């Protein structure tokens, strides 16, 4: 409520009390009212000497309102602080004073109405109405409409006021239509006005869906762009439109690309438009450097460990060797390496071929202890069968098997015979259950027996073994895995999730051991960066986000465009959110395809796309529903296949190129049985080359001498044709251009024909049976089933590189589950060849 203020009485107009008011005043003083062109004063009594409230006309939210009553007229004054009511005024007060009071009120409020109309009109007529704007505008317009409602009925209003009130009424009608209708009306108007721009901005005129994407400009916009749908053309056209449509100046636009090459390409294409040269195109890392330099006045130096993968692997190798050497007396190391190294190779640590996994595990332990052994040796038993392991130094024999093995009866007979003939003999049986736990128990039993045979044991791991380990391929594999895990560990540390991760893996000694190594490596890594006065990319993004959040960097970008959004990590999403909040009115235009999210192993989180609105707020979602790369046959197979993932966004993609008959072909072939590991590699290369030629001959038969591009793809790099075979293909088909790549490397590229190799089952199959260490799944904040879903998306990427045809090559004896699915009968667009 307004506080009383001293003021001289406003004598120009004074409202006298009613007859009952005068009588009541004899018992108790009654309030009276006076006003002039400046405002209204409420007095404590009819002497008009003691003011209670002094109210300027500008402070009245609505015109003064009178209400007749039996004992006199009531006068209502509405202010921000509440309602002031003056009772028992003269019965004729409305007739005598209401028009004059309304005139004074209008004179004080008309300028404010004009300002509101001038401010709101551009939003409704010349701008895309965003959700955040709409709620604020609706409140302001509705409040003004209610305030001015009594004025609408007044006769003989000035023309300028009548015009303002008419515009206000139109705004009330506009906001009643809802934000969707307003956005659609504005979009249609912009498409008509800028038709020539969208016809000519790129080599090909944009489609309607592409044009609609260019003009949508809500607070948060998600453009789902399928393979070959022209997303880059849309991003270029949108930036040109924003500038030429006077929605933004060039220096208010920030375009973020996933890689340096993509950012450079975007900048070069924008440079073809003279008014767009000042648009900023950056990678996230370049943006972070810019923010840090602007906010602190210094440019951080990026460490060689971040710039060079080989340098980081080398650093990790040296530091891990130091950690393991210092821990060589810890018992946890031995069972870890015996188990982990077994998952990395089918051979024993000294290169022998084991007949079963248990035999290999025991042999690896013996090797770690520098105990000489032979595999599959002749034994002293009368059954004529080989013994799994022979220790020549101790004249001892060891057999190994699972608890459910059919050999148990034979081994029990051997135990009896060994006891009778006093033969050094041990049977190791791996019980069902936790394999790591049971293996530890198995090795404990082995150690006791070795002690009885007077074998010299190293407690628990010897320097010779570590020396061998550090030179092995397996150790190089370990350091590469830890390089990926170290980055994920740092993200988990920033997100304060490490306690939960420790709890989740506490029963897994392998994961627990690796987690301890990562903790030590992370401390060493940060110490190294600090000593060098350098940063890596992850810390650079985090530092930039903190500077923006704390207001030490002021963003001028009102439009943020992000390419390949499905591949960004949570840390980058936080930087985008910080930039939006820092600016206060910046729109986010995210372009991506959840069907092509294939970098979860690198920290990307597809949920930032599939659950975009949950992370960023109210969202306008749009889809580029036509592919210019794929024909209808390939598009139908790829779409149906990837949509088997339950969490993918449902999209209806149509192909501009319509073809009859299957264009996805499966070729299954047999490989000769290998006698050795080297024979196996040679056989695979030879069989693969033969299968590729079969497919290419089919292509040649259909397309003749046409100049085509052929893309040879594989899930893993070692599955690609060797240099000799590639040269053979180039000589056999000189009219064609050949390219080889992993499926990850092929992202964003295309060819006339793609041939996907090694569509088999197994560890290096497609999908890969082993998709990384279990700890990585804990470090990355991904939902259950995320890895298998990503494998399916990866195969979608492989299929959608082909403009004409896709061929899938599979081993007839172990075809991939994807091949089996495609041949199940649910895909009429797929055929065998």
N, C-alpha and C positions, 0 to 999 in steps of 0.2 A: 504494500500500500504506500502511496505517496506520503512523504513527511510534510507536516505543516510548514509553510513558509510565510514570512512577513511580507506584506505587499500593500500598497495603497489600493483602496477599492476601485474597481473598474466601473465607473459611473455611467458609461455610455448606455449600457443596457442592464437593467436590474429586474429580476423576476420577483414579483411580490407574492407573499404567501396567500393561500386560500383563506376563506372566512374561518374554516375549522382550524387552519394553521395558526391564525392569529389568536384564537381562543386557547389553543394548546400552548402557545408561546407564553401565555400568562402563568401557566403552571410550570413549564419547562422550556428553556430556550430552544427554538427550532432553527435548523440550518436554512440559509438563503443563498441565492446564486446570483452572480453578476458576470458579465462577459464583455469583451470588445474584440477588435481584430487580432489581438495577440493571443488571447486565451480565455480561460474560464477560472473564476475564483469562487470557492465555496466558503461562506462565512459561518461563524458559530451561531449568529442570531440576526434578527431583522434590523439591527443597527448598522450592519455592514462595516463594522469596525475591526473585527477580529477574524482574519482569514485562517481557515483550516487547511485548505488545499489550493495550490496554484498550479494550474495545468495548461501548458501550451497546447495550441491546436495540433501541433506535430506529434504530441504525446498521446493524443486520442486515437485509438485504433479504428474507431468507426464514428460516424456522425452521432451527435447527441440524439438520444432516443427518449420520447415522451410517452407516458402511459396514463390514461385517465383512471381515477379511482374515486370512491364515494367522498373521501375526506379531502381530496385535492389531487392535483396532477403530480405524478412521479417523474423525475428526470434522471436518466441513466448515463453515466460517463464511463466508457471502457478504456482502461489503460493497461500497459504491460504488467503493472503491479496489482491489478485487480479492478473490480468494479466499484465506482463511487455512486451512491444513490442519494438523491435529495428529494425528500417527501414533502407533501402538503403544499405544493406550489399552486399558483393561481390556475383556475380551470381554463382560462383562455391563453395560457402561456404558449401552447403549441402554435395557435393561430398567430400570435403576436411575434414570437421569437424564432420558431423552428427554421423558417426559410433563411433568416439572417445568419443563424448559427451554422446552417448547412453551407451557406456561401463562404463563411470564414473557414470552415473545415476543408472545403474543396480547394480554396486558395492555398492552404498550407500543404495539401497532399497531392495536388495535381502533378507537380514536378517529380515527386517520387514515383507516381504511376507511370509517367513518361519514361523515367529511367528504367523501371522494371520492364516495360514493353520493349524498349530499345535493347535491353540486355537479353531478354528471352527470345525475341524474334529471330535472331541468327540461329539459335539452336533448333527452332522449328522449321526454318526456311532455308538456311544456308549451311547447316551442319548435320552430321549424323548424330541422332540423339542417343547418347550412351545411357546405360542403365543407371549409373551413378548420377548423371545429370538429370535424368528423368524424375527421380524421386525428389530431388531438391527443387526442380522447376515446378513439379506438380504441387508441392507444398506452398511455394511462393505464389503461384497463380491462383490456387484455390483460396488461399488466405486473402489475397487482394480482391478476388471476386466477391467473397463474403463481406469484405469491408466496404466495397463500393455498391453493394446490392441496393441499398436505399436510394442511391443517386440515380440508378437506371430509370426509376419511375418519375423523376422530376421533369417537368416541361421546360422548354426553352433553354436547354443547356447550350453552352458555347460549342461551336463546331469542332474546335480542337479537342475538347473534352469528349464530345460524342464519338469522334474518331478513335480516341484512346480506349473508350469503353467498348466500342465495337471490336477493336483488336483484342482486348482482354477476353471478351466473350468467345472469340474465335480460338484463343489459346485454351480456354476451358474445354471447348469441344475437341480440340486436338489431343489434349492429355487424356480425355475420356476414352479416346480410341485405343489407348494403350501404346506401349513403347514399340511393340512389333509392327503395328500399323504405321507408326511414324517413321520407323527405320525403312520399311518397305517403300513408303511414298518417296522418301528422300532418295533411296537407291534408284528407283525408277526414273526420277527426275535427273539424277546425275548420269545415268546410262544414256539418256537421250541427249543431254547437253554435251557429253564427251564421247559421243559415238565415233567421231572421226579419229580421236586419240586411240581408242581401243581397237579400231580397225587397222591402224598403221604403226603402233608403238613397237610391235615385234614383226618378224618376217611374215607370220601368219596372223590373220585377224583372230582376236581372242573369242572363245566360245562364250555363251551367256553365263555359264557357271564361273568361268574365269573372270569375267567382267564384274559379276556380283561379288566375287571375293575381293576384287580391287577396291571397291567402294565401301565395304562393311568396315565399321570403325567403332566397335563397342569398346568398353574398358579392356576386356580380354577376348581375343578372337583366336579360334583354333581352326586352321584350314587343313583338312585331311586330304592329302595329295597322294594318290596311288601311283604305282610304277608307270612312268611314261605319260603322266597327265599334264605336264607343262608347268610344274610349280615354279621353276626359275623365271619363266616368262611372266607369271603372275606377280612375282615379287618385284621384278623390274617395272612392270606396268603400274603396279600399285604406287611405287615411289614416284614415278613420273606423274601419275594422277594427283597424288597428294600435293605436289608442288604446283602443277598447272591448274589444279582445281582450287588453289589458294587455301588448302586445308593445313598446310605446313610449309615452312621454308626448308631449304636443303639442309641447313645446319641443325634442324630440329629432328632429323631422321637418323636413326642408328640401325644399321643392318649387320647382323651377326651370323657368320657362317661357321660350319663345323671345323673346317681346316683352312690353312693358309691359301692353298690353291683355289678353293671355292671362293674365298673372300676376294682374291685378286681377280678371278673371272667375273665376279659380280661388279667390282669396281670398274673393270674395263668395259663391260656392257653398259653400265650407267654413263660412262664417259662419252658414249655415242650421242647422248642427249645433253646439249650444252648447259641447260638449267639444272642438271642433276650432278654435276661434277663435284659439288661441295658435300654431297651425301657421304657419310662416314660408313665404310664397310670394314669390319674387323673380325678377328677371331675372339673368343672369350679371353684367351691369354693376352692378346694385344690390347683388349679393352682393359683388363686388369692392370697392365703396365701403365696405360694412359691415366687411369684413375689414381694409381699410387704416385705417379710423377706429378700430376696436377695438385694432389692434396698435400704432398710432402716436399715437393721441389726436388726430388731425387728420382732417378731411374734405377730400380733394383736390377742387379746383374743376375741373370738366370744361370743356375749351376749347370756345368757340363753333365752332371748326373741326371738332370732333367732333359737336356737337349739330346743326349746320346744314350740309346738303350744299351749299347755295348759297354759304355762307361759305367752305367749303373750296375749292370751285371758283374763287371769286374770289381766294383766297390763292394757289392754284396758278397761276392765269392771270397774276397780277402777278409772281410769282417766276420763272415760266417765261419771261416776256417779258424780265426782267432777264438771265437766263441766256443766252437766244438773242441778245440785243443785244450782250452781252459776247463771244459766240462768232461774231459776224457775219463775222469774217475767216477762219473755219475752212472748209475746202473740203468737209468732210463734211456740212455742213448742206444744201447745194444738192441733191445727188443724193437725200438723204433726203426732202426735201419734194417734189421732183418725183415721186418714186415713191409716197410715202405719200399725198399729196393726191390722186393719181390713183385711189387705192382708195376715196376717200371720196365722189367725185362723178362722174357721167357727163359733166359739162360741164368745159370748161377753166376755169382760174382767173378769167378775165374773163367767164365766163358764156356762151361760145360752145359750140355742139354739134359735137363732133368726129366724124368718120366712122369712126375706128378708134382703139384705145388708144395706138398709137405716135404718131399725129398729136397726140393730146391731151397726151402726155408732152412732146413737143418744143415744143408751144405753151406749156405751163406753164413750161418753161425760158425761152423767149423773153419771156414775161410777167415772170418773175422778174428779167430783165435790162433791163426797161423798153424792149424793142425792139418797135416797132409791127408788127403782122402781120394778115393776113386769111386765113381758112380757105376752102378749096374755091373758089379764085378762077380766073378765066379766065387761060389761059396763052398764050405765044407759039408753042406747038407745033402742028403741023399734024394731030394725031390727033383734035382736037375735044373732048378730055376735060379736066376741071378739074384744076388743080394743087392739091396738099394745102395748101401754105402759100405765101403771097406776102408779101414784105417790101417795102412801097412806098418806104420811105426809101432802100433800097439797090437797088431794082429787081432783086430776087433771088427765085428760086423754089426751093422744097424739096418733095420727095416722100418719103414714108415707107412702109415695108412690112416684113413678116416675110420671112425668107429663103426660105420655101416659097410665097410669094405668086404668084398667077397673073399679077400685074401686072409681074413682073420683065422680061419681054420688051419691054413698052411703055416701061418706064423706061430700059432700055438704049438703045432707039431715041432717046429724048429726050436722053440723055447725048450721043449722037453729034451730034444736031441742035444742041444747045447749044454744043458745041465748034466746030461749023462756023460758027454765027452769033454766037459770042462772047456767049452768054447766061449770066448769073450763075445757075448751077443746081447743086443738090446732091441726091444720092439717099442717104437714110439707111436702111440695111437692118439690122434687129435679128436677129442670129444666134440659133440655138437654144442653150439652156443656161441658166445662172444669169441670170435676167432682170435682177436688180439690177446684177450685174457687167457684163453686156452693155450695159445702159442707160448706165452710167457711161462706157463706151468710146464709145458713140454720141454722148453729149453732148460728150466730148472732141474727137471728129471735127468736130462742129458748131461748137465754139468756134474751132478752127483755121480753118475756112472763113469764119466771121464776121469773124475778124481780117483775113483777106485782103480781105473786102468792106468793111473799115474800119469795122466796127460797134464802138461803144463798149461794152466789156464791164466788168462790175463783178466784181471778184475777191473772193470768188466770188458774193456775194449783196448786193443793194442795200438801202438803208434804206427805199426806197419799197415794196419787196416786203414787208419785215417789217412796215411800217406797215399795209399791206393785210392781211397774214396775221393780225395781232393783232385786226383787226376782223371777220374772216371767221367763218362758221359752222363751217368746218373746224377752226379753232383752238379753238373752244368744244368741239367733239367730242374733240379731242386732250386738252384738260384734263380732261374727264370720264373718258376712258380712263386717264389718268395718275393720277386720284384712286383708281381701283380698283387700279391697279398699285402705287401707293405703299404701300397697306396690305399687299398681297401681298409687296412687296419687304421690308418690315419683318419680316414673318413668316419670310421666307427668311433674312434677316440673323440673326434670333434662332436659327434652326435651323442656322446656319453652312453654308448651301448655296450661297452666292453664288459661290464659286470654281468649283463644278461648273457653275453656270448660265452663267458667263462663258465657260467652255470649250465648252459646248454651242452657244452662239450666236456664237462668235467669227468664223464665216464669213458671218454675216448682218449687214451694216452697219446695217440699220434697227433691229434688236433691240439691237445694240451701242450705237448712238447713244442709244436710249431708256434703256438701262441706265445710261449715263453721266449722263443727265438725272436719273434717279431717285436716283442716289447723291447728287447735289448737292441735290435737292429734299428728300431725307430728312434730310440734315444741317441744312438751313435750317429744316425743319419741327420737328425736335427742339429746335433753338436757340430758335425762336419759343415753343414750349411752356415751355421752361426760363425764358425771359425773363418770360413771363406768370405763371409759377408755377402752371401748369395741366397737366392730363393729357388724353390721349384714351382711347378705350375699349380699344384694344389694349394700351397701356402699363399701363392700370389692371388688366387681367386678369393680365398678366405680373407686375406688382408684387405683387398679391394672392397669386399662386401662390408667389412667392419667400418671402413672409412666412409662409405656411402651412408650406412645406417646411422653413424654418429654425426652426420651432417658436415663432415670435413671435405666433402666433394659435393658440388651442386650440379645436378644433371639438367642440361638444357634440352634433352631429347624428349619430345612429346610423342614420338612414335618409335616403338621398338619392334623390329622385324627379326625373327629368328628362324634360320633355315635348319633342316634336319633335326627338328625339335625332339623327335623320338629318341635321339641318341644322347641327350644331355643328362648330366648327373645332378643329384639334389643340390650340390654346392653351387652349380651354375644357376639353377632355378632360384635359389636364395638371392643371388646377385641381381637377377631380373626383378624379383619382388622388391628388393631394396631400391633399385632405380625407379620403379613405379612410385613407391611411397615417397621417395626423395623429391621427385618432380611434382607430385600431387595430382597431375592430370595426364599421365602418360598412358597411352594404349599399348597393349601387347598383342602382336600379330605373330602367332606361332604356326609355322608351316612344317608338317611332318606326316608320317604314315606309321601308325602303330603296327601295321602288318610287316614293316621292314625294320623293326627294333631288334638289332642283333648284337648290341654291344653291352649286354648286361654284365658280362665277365669283366668289363672295363669300368664298371661303376654306374653305367646308365640305368635309369629306372623307367621302364615303359609305363608305369602307373602315372607318371607326370603327364602323359598324353591320354591314356584311357580314363583317368580320373582328373582331368585337367581342371574342371570347375571346382573340385574339392580343394585343390591346391591354390588356385588363383582367384576364385570368386566367380560371380555371374559371368557366363560366357556365351558368345555368339559362335556357333559351330557351323561350318560350311564344308562341303565336299566337292572336290573336282572329280566328277563321276565318269569322265571319258578318258580312255588311254589311247594315245597316238602311237605307242610303240607296239603293243601286243595285238595279235589278232584275237578274234572272239574265242577260238578254240583253246589257245594257251591261257587267255584271261579267265575263262570259265574253270579250267582245271586248277589254276593257281588260287583263284578266289575261294572255291569250294574247299580246297585243301587247307588253307590257312584259317578258315572260319571254323575248323574243327577245334581250334583253341577256344575255350569258353570265355576268355576275358577280352577277346578282340572286339573292336567297334565294328558293328555291322554296316557295310557299305555296299551299294549296288554300282558296280563298275561296268560300263559298256565300252566296247572296242569300236573304233572308227573303221578298222580293217575287218571285214567279214569274209570268212573262208569256210567252205564246206569240208567235212571230213576231219579225222584226227590229225593233230599237228604236234602231239606229244607222243614220243615213241620210246618203248622199253626194249633194250637188247640184252638178253641174258646169255652168257657164254661160260665155257668151262676152261679151267686152267690145268695144265699137266701137273701131276704130283711132283713136288720138289723133293730132292734128296738131301738138300742142305739149305741153310738160310740164304746163302748167296744165290743158289738155284731158284729159291722162292722169289727173290727180288727180280731176277732175270725173267722168270716165267711170267710174272705179273706185268712187267713192261712189254714183253713180247705179245702176250695175250691181249693186253690193253690196246696196243698199236693195231693189232689185227681187227679188234672190235671197232676202233675208231674209223678205220678204213672202210669197214662194212657200212657204217652210218654215212660216211662222206660219199660213198658211191651211190647211196640212195638219194642223197641231196643232189648230187651231180645229175642223176637220172631225171630228177624233177625240175631242176633249175638250169641245166645245161651249162653254157659257158659264162653265165652271169657272174660278175665280180661280187663275191660275197665275203663277209667277215665271219670267221669261225672262232667261237670262244670255248676253250677247253677249261672246265672248272672242276675243282675238287674240294672236299671238305678240309683236307689237310695238304700242306704244301708238298710233302714227300710222295703224294699220290699222283702228282702231275707227271706228264711224259718227260723223260730226260732229254738232254740237248740233242743227242743223236736221233731220237725218234721224232723230235720236232722238225729237225732238218729234213728227215725222210718225208714227213708230211708236206713240207713246203715244196720239195722237189716233185712229189707225186701230184700235187694240186697247185701249180704255180699261179693260177688265176685267182686264188683266194688268199686272204690275209688272215694269218693265225695269231691268236693271242692266248696266253695261259695265265691263270690266276686262281687263287683260293676264292671261295664264295665271299668271304669277308672283303677281300681285295677288290672284288668285282662290283661292290655296291656303288650305284650311281652310273654304271657303265652299261653298254648294250652291244649287241651283235646280231647279225641276221640269223645265225644258227648257234645254239649253245649245246655243248655235249658235257653232261655232268658225269664224271668218272667215279668209280669205286662206290657205287650205291649198294653197299654191303652191310652186313651185320658186324658187330664186334666193337672192340675198344676204339678202333679208328674207322668205324663205319659211319653211315649217314642215315639216321642220327648216331652220334658218337655214344657208345655205351658208357665211356668214362669221360665226363665233361668237366673235369677239374677236381681239385682236392675238396673233401667235405668241409674243411674249415672255411673255404672261400664262400660257400653258400651261407655260412653264418655271418661272415664279415659284411657281405653285401645285403642290404635290407630288402631282399626279394621275397615274394610270397611263395608258398609251397607250389611245386610244379613249374616254377619259372624257367628252369633250365630246359626241360623237355619242350615247353612252349616256345622257347627261343630257338631250339633246333628246328622246329616246324616252320618258324618264320624264316630261318636261314634257308631252308629248302624253297620257300616261296620266293626269296630273293634270287636263288639259282634259276628257278623256272622263268622268272620275269626278266631275265637278261635277253631273252630271245625275241626277235621281231617276227620271225617266220616259223621256226621249228625248234623244239627242244628234244634232245635224245638223252636217255638215261641208261648207263652201262652198269650191269650188275653181275656178280658171280652167281652162276646158276645154282650152286650148292648152298649159298648163304645170302640170298637177296635181302636187301634192306626191307624193314617193315613198311617203309614208305612205298617202295615198289610193290609190295604185296597189297597195300591199300589201294593203290592206283589201278591194279589189275583185278580188284575184287568184283568189278562189275558196276560200281557206282559212278564210274568216270567213262562215259561213252566217247569222250574226246581223246582217250588214250588208247594206243594200239601197240602191239608187239612187232618187232622187225628182226 
